[in-house]
Amino acid sequence: MPILFLSDSGLHGDLLYSLVSEAIPQNWEKSEFGKQKLCLINYDAIVVDCFSFSSKSGPSAEFTYLKTVKHPRVLLVNYPPDLPASILYPLQDRKFNFLCDCRASQRELVSKLTLAIQNSRPVSEVDCRSRILLTKREQEILSQLTTGEPNSIIASKLHLSEHTVKNHMYNIFRKIGVKNRLQASNWAKLHLQAERI
């Protein structure tokens, strides 16, 4: 599975991604916060560039997004050495791995990140169940669900029967562990990227 590199947009994030992806031979994908291609559970690890945390006086949108991330392997790099307690403690509570702050050398960053990626934690049975992939069609339906359209409209847009859409909805709800359309829509907004034209 690929490793996701999350960063804000800009030159700094692009340069750090280039360094990491060239130094550590893995299947990498770079994305801005909340705009990744796949569901977060489909990534082997999530590496987060926390550089933007230092430029804000209070909790940023990136930090707010990061608090919602549910993944067993979140690796934080390039964070400010004087991270405020209001940001530090919630991330520690989530069991995120703080690898190196922004004072680390390139060599130290690559070394610690390589070690953290290689020393993957054993995957529990619950994690295995949560990694069940949504099919392409299920992702399309879930994406349509976020628009708030009824099943009949979704079926019409995707050239399916309404019954087929309902079957897919049932499978989606079961796979992502939600009970209704609202929860599924919220889950999709957190974990799926809307297709860009």
QUIZI-V122912 format. One line per field, one symbol per residue. ss: DSSP state (H for helix, E for strand, L for the rest). psi: psi as a letter, one per 20 degrees, with the letter a starting at -180 (. if undefined). Layout:
ss=???
psi=???
//
This chain:
ss=LLEEEELLLLHHHHHHHHHHHHHLLLLEEEELLLLLLLLHHHLLEEEEELHHHHHLLLLLHHHHHHLLLLLLLEEEEEELLLLLHHHHHHHHHLLLEEEEELLLLHHHHHHHHHHHHHLLLLLLHHHHHHLLLLLHHHHHHHHHHLLLLLHHHHHHHHLLLHHHHHHHHHHHHHHHLLLLHHHHHHHHHHHLLLLLL
psi=qrppoprrqrgghggggggghhhonrnqpqqrpjkqhrqhijqhroppojhihijqhaprhgggghhipoqinpopqkqqhlpqhhggghhhhjkqoogqaiiqrgggggghggghghmqqpprhghghijpqprgghhgghghhiijqrhhgggghjlrqhgggggggggggghilrirhgggggghhhiqpqpp.
//
